[in-house]
Amino acid sequence: MSTDHGRVINFGAGPSALPLSVLEEAQTGLVNFAGTGMGIAEISHRSKEFQAFLDGFERDIRTQLDVPPTHRILFTQGGGTGQFSAVVLNLLARYKLLRPQASAEDTVLDYVVTGSWSKKAAEEARRLGGSTVRTVVDARVYSKDGKAFDNIPPHAEFAFSADPALIYYCENETVDGVEFAHDAQSPAAFPFHLLPQNTLVPLIADYSSSFMCRPIPRLADHAVIYAGAQKNIGPAGLTVLIVREDCIVDVDAAAKLGAAPVPLILSYKTLADSGSLYNTPSVLAIYMAGLVVKRMKENGGLPYYEEVNRRKANKLYAAVHEGEQKGVFRRKVQQGSESWMNAVFEVLGEGAEKKFLDGAEKEGMKGLKGHRSVGGVRVSLYNAVTEQEVDKLIAYMARFLAESASVEAAA
Amino acid sequence: MSTDHGRVINFGAGPSALPLSVLEEAQTGLVNFAGTGMGIAEISHRSKEFQAFLDGFERDIRTQLDVPPTHRILFTQGGGTGQFSAVVLNLLARYKLLRPQASAEDTVLDYVVTGSWSKKAAEEARRLGGSTVRTVVDARVYSKDGKAFDNIPPHAEFAFSADPALIYYCENETVDGVEFAHDAQSPAAFPFHLLPQNTLVPLIADYSSSFMCRPIPRLADHAVIYAGAQKNIGPAGLTVLIVREDCIVDVDAAAKLGAAPVPLILSYKTLADSGSLYNTPSVLAIYMAGLVVKRMKENGGLPYYEEVNRRKANKLYAAVHEGEQKGVFRRKVQQGSESWMNAVFEVLGEGAEKKFLDGAEKEGMKGLKGHRSVGGVRVSLYNAVTEQEVDKLIAYMARFLAESASVEAAA
């Protein structure tokens, strides 16, 4: 039932599993970091030891994701929700500097809505005002039942504006289990070829739940990529930003022209000018995430994780598919749009879902309950979830199917 | 030179020392929290185990600080700098709902400027616009040299506005070592008696570096008290808020009347309505701070810490005073306005300060260098710094004085 330290298998959607070896290293760092005689939570963020660690963390992300010199890597707090606001405020400031005469009506924000999180992001843009928020495409229109987020819509439906202040999408929808395909040939890949070509495209991507699980397609074509750390790389409390230089703008100059003022902690310029140290950062979360990405590099980097994550997702979806054919499971997401990181499905029949979840928990597999807004089962397959752990779940699913079949035969 | 785990004595200003017993407990929690089989950084913030911990944390603060039911305790991210903006935006929204017709000119924000942090807070209010930012009093005017923050100004100089949207002060100025006295009779106490009496006073206090080092005078008369955790109670990445109910306002309704929109993560209403769980909080920082305040309660609560902190501060200032009489040290802050938490002084003579700091470091006492903006020596005396550790520093200071005297005698 349990592994070392009485640990269970954690399929939770976030905060989520971290590598045990990292946790053990962090145990030491908590009382004495890098031989300083102080714990990592007790050391000054302006000490040379922490600065060296931060530099290494930045480098390990830059190298593994192949981030070009045109883009800064910044660290902040506040999670994805903080960035819902920050991307809007910073990109509205940028647009104001580019097009000082544009009215709020002419300042268009393009949102691609493929799930709960991109929907919330668009709502926040509307709350903040000062622009016209456009839904480029709403995936619910293309769903099986007309109301679920269960697909990446057809490319023909992505009608981007000619000169938007930003174009926003969420690469992986954690709640709904919908993700853009990374194979550029797939109909569910993000339609980069349809983006306006007339300028440095202000393309924003929320990569919170798929950050560093595999390479990022067309990374250099993005204006901002952001991710809360608490899925693949660390504890909650750290947000990683990859920001193209032209999006780090003088927000105060823009405010003088009429753009909304940007609170200091949300300003990309404040972060960039201070090397992410304008005020005290979340040192402990940075430390743990730094250990995770260092370990990733030692394990072979993203090619290794991409390969393992592909296998994990493929075999899990195969097991769900088998259950679907036997009338026990039902996939919630349309073929081709399924997330590698969050696999969602239903267990059919009265009380069957509870039975499935309780049985899994008895075998030490936790965190499988779907998000409260959509129900069902959700299996999160982040980097720290091993292939062996997925195999254990699949074996359980097979036993569950066999049991269901024998119950049905007896009935 | 070192204690258990090779640890040194940490007099740093923040992030700063934490109790070793808490760090050791956190080592266990990192791999298995509350018997869940998951580490604290890996567990869902919506799990019943985390909710129970969060409730206990809130209770331990409420009980020890005697927070009345009129005030909510909220947890967020972004530190004091985040609150520089948040208090302004939320209180401007409140004022707009109370006085919808007031122009920006008539919307007055009163700032008491006694040091680097309150100065920065006032600057952020000016950046955000939509109001008239007034400096009620600037302590530099009353300084020995006309430019240093070295005092709490005379009460006669605190001329508050009649109907301000907020009144802001910083209880303890970490950089400058200036603090309001807690003895209500002291001329350096905050002049609560001069506040406007016509309404629920919108009094804001930054308690970042003195939070939970002793009781908060007139807590119930405050509209908002906030504190970054990384001084007395925990790691960086957690901000604690105590907010009176009338300051938790419908910021969207205020925006419709013309107030500035408030980004979701800065809205007190969003935090309050969700029990501080609108989005994923900094679980790990909350956990460690929760352990600290629980341990404080077990040790006797604030009366115990107040007494110990008083003794620590008194004996340290006595040692500085002795050095001053011998012409070796010089106090930077005027008598009566000295901080209990951050004692700042100079070591006189060429190269003497470096010698003092190097000598201390050799004996395992670190973090004594003053803030880069003001120089000198700064001794931070937060809760986790023991009286025994202060005694060790004082013994070192006495030896340093003796040595200086013999050098002088020889010269």
Chai-1 contact restraints between the chains, C-beta under 6 A:
chainA,res_idxA,chainB,res_idxB,connection_type,confidence,min_distance_angstrom,max_distance_angstrom,comment,restraint_id
A,S2,B,G37,contact,1.0,0.0,6.0,A-B,restraint_1
A,H5,B,V31,contact,1.0,0.0,6.0,A-B,restraint_2
A,H5,B,N32,contact,1.0,0.0,6.0,A-B,restraint_3
A,G6,B,N32,contact,1.0,0.0,6.0,A-B,restraint_4
A,G6,B,G37,contact,1.0,0.0,6.0,A-B,restraint_5
A,R7,B,G37,contact,1.0,0.0,6.0,A-B,restraint_6
A,V8,B,G37,contact,1.0,0.0,6.0,A-B,restraint_7
A,N10,B,M38,contact,1.0,0.0,6.0,A-B,restraint_8
A,N10,B,E42,contact,1.0,0.0,6.0,A-B,restraint_9
A,G12,B,S44,contact,1.0,0.0,6.0,A-B,restraint_10
A,P15,B,E42,contact,1.0,0.0,6.0,A-B,restraint_11
A,P15,B,V283,contact,1.0,0.0,6.0,A-B,restraint_12
A,A17,B,E42,contact,1.0,0.0,6.0,A-B,restraint_13
A,L18,B,E42,contact,1.0,0.0,6.0,A-B,restraint_14
A,L23,B,L30,contact,1.0,0.0,6.0,A-B,restraint_15
A,L23,B,V31,contact,1.0,0.0,6.0,A-B,restraint_16
A,L23,B,G39,contact,1.0,0.0,6.0,A-B,restraint_17
A,A26,B,L30,contact,1.0,0.0,6.0,A-B,restraint_18
A,Q27,B,Q27,contact,1.0,0.0,6.0,A-B,restraint_19
A,Q27,B,L30,contact,1.0,0.0,6.0,A-B,restraint_20
A,L30,B,L23,contact,1.0,0.0,6.0,A-B,restraint_21
A,L30,B,A26,contact,1.0,0.0,6.0,A-B,restraint_22
A,L30,B,Q27,contact,1.0,0.0,6.0,A-B,restraint_23
A,V31,B,H5,contact,1.0,0.0,6.0,A-B,restraint_24
A,V31,B,L23,contact,1.0,0.0,6.0,A-B,restraint_25
A,N32,B,H5,contact,1.0,0.0,6.0,A-B,restraint_26
A,N32,B,G6,contact,1.0,0.0,6.0,A-B,restraint_27
A,G37,B,S2,contact,1.0,0.0,6.0,A-B,restraint_28
A,G37,B,G6,contact,1.0,0.0,6.0,A-B,restraint_29
A,G37,B,R7,contact,1.0,0.0,6.0,A-B,restraint_30
A,G37,B,V8,contact,1.0,0.0,6.0,A-B,restraint_31
A,M38,B,N10,contact,1.0,0.0,6.0,A-B,restraint_32
A,G39,B,L23,contact,1.0,0.0,6.0,A-B,restraint_33
A,A41,B,P235,contact,1.0,0.0,6.0,A-B,restraint_34
A,E42,B,N10,contact,1.0,0.0,6.0,A-B,restraint_35
A,E42,B,P15,contact,1.0,0.0,6.0,A-B,restraint_36
A,E42,B,A17,contact,1.0,0.0,6.0,A-B,restraint_37
A,E42,B,L18,contact,1.0,0.0,6.0,A-B,restraint_38
A,S44,B,G12,contact,1.0,0.0,6.0,A-B,restraint_39
A,Q77,B,Q77,contact,1.0,0.0,6.0,A-B,restraint_40
A,Q77,B,G78,contact,1.0,0.0,6.0,A-B,restraint_41
A,G78,B,Q77,contact,1.0,0.0,6.0,A-B,restraint_42
A,G78,B,G78,contact,1.0,0.0,6.0,A-B,restraint_43
A,G78,B,I265,contact,1.0,0.0,6.0,A-B,restraint_44
A,G79,B,N279,contact,1.0,0.0,6.0,A-B,restraint_45
A,G79,B,T280,contact,1.0,0.0,6.0,A-B,restraint_46
A,T81,B,L264,contact,1.0,0.0,6.0,A-B,restraint_47
A,T81,B,I265,contact,1.0,0.0,6.0,A-B,restraint_48
A,T81,B,N279,contact,1.0,0.0,6.0,A-B,restraint_49
A,G82,B,I265,contact,1.0,0.0,6.0,A-B,restraint_50
A,S85,B,P263,contact,1.0,0.0,6.0,A-B,restraint_51
A,E124,B,L264,contact,1.0,0.0,6.0,A-B,restraint_52
A,L128,B,P261,contact,1.0,0.0,6.0,A-B,restraint_53
A,G129,B,P261,contact,1.0,0.0,6.0,A-B,restraint_54
A,Q230,B,T280,contact,1.0,0.0,6.0,A-B,restraint_55
A,P235,B,A41,contact,1.0,0.0,6.0,A-B,restraint_56
A,P235,B,L284,contact,1.0,0.0,6.0,A-B,restraint_57
A,A236,B,T280,contact,1.0,0.0,6.0,A-B,restraint_58
A,A236,B,S282,contact,1.0,0.0,6.0,A-B,restraint_59
A,A236,B,V283,contact,1.0,0.0,6.0,A-B,restraint_60
A,G237,B,G237,contact,1.0,0.0,6.0,A-B,restraint_61
A,G237,B,S282,contact,1.0,0.0,6.0,A-B,restraint_62
A,G237,B,A285,contact,1.0,0.0,6.0,A-B,restraint_63
A,P261,B,L128,contact,1.0,0.0,6.0,A-B,restraint_64
A,P261,B,G129,contact,1.0,0.0,6.0,A-B,restraint_65
A,P263,B,S85,contact,1.0,0.0,6.0,A-B,restraint_66
A,L264,B,T81,contact,1.0,0.0,6.0,A-B,restraint_67
A,L264,B,E124,contact,1.0,0.0,6.0,A-B,restraint_68
A,I265,B,G78,contact,1.0,0.0,6.0,A-B,restraint_69
A,I265,B,T81,contact,1.0,0.0,6.0,A-B,restraint_70
A,I265,B,G82,contact,1.0,0.0,6.0,A-B,restraint_71
A,N279,B,G79,contact,1.0,0.0,6.0,A-B,restraint_72
A,N279,B,T81,contact,1.0,0.0,6.0,A-B,restraint_73
A,T280,B,G79,contact,1.0,0.0,6.0,A-B,restraint_74
A,T280,B,Q230,contact,1.0,0.0,6.0,A-B,restraint_75
A,T280,B,A236,contact,1.0,0.0,6.0,A-B,restraint_76
A,S282,B,A236,contact,1.0,0.0,6.0,A-B,restraint_77
A,S282,B,G237,contact,1.0,0.0,6.0,A-B,restraint_78
A,V283,B,P15,contact,1.0,0.0,6.0,A-B,restraint_79
A,V283,B,A236,contact,1.0,0.0,6.0,A-B,restraint_80
A,L284,B,P235,contact,1.0,0.0,6.0,A-B,restraint_81
A,L284,B,L284,contact,1.0,0.0,6.0,A-B,restraint_82
A,A285,B,G237,contact,1.0,0.0,6.0,A-B,restraint_83
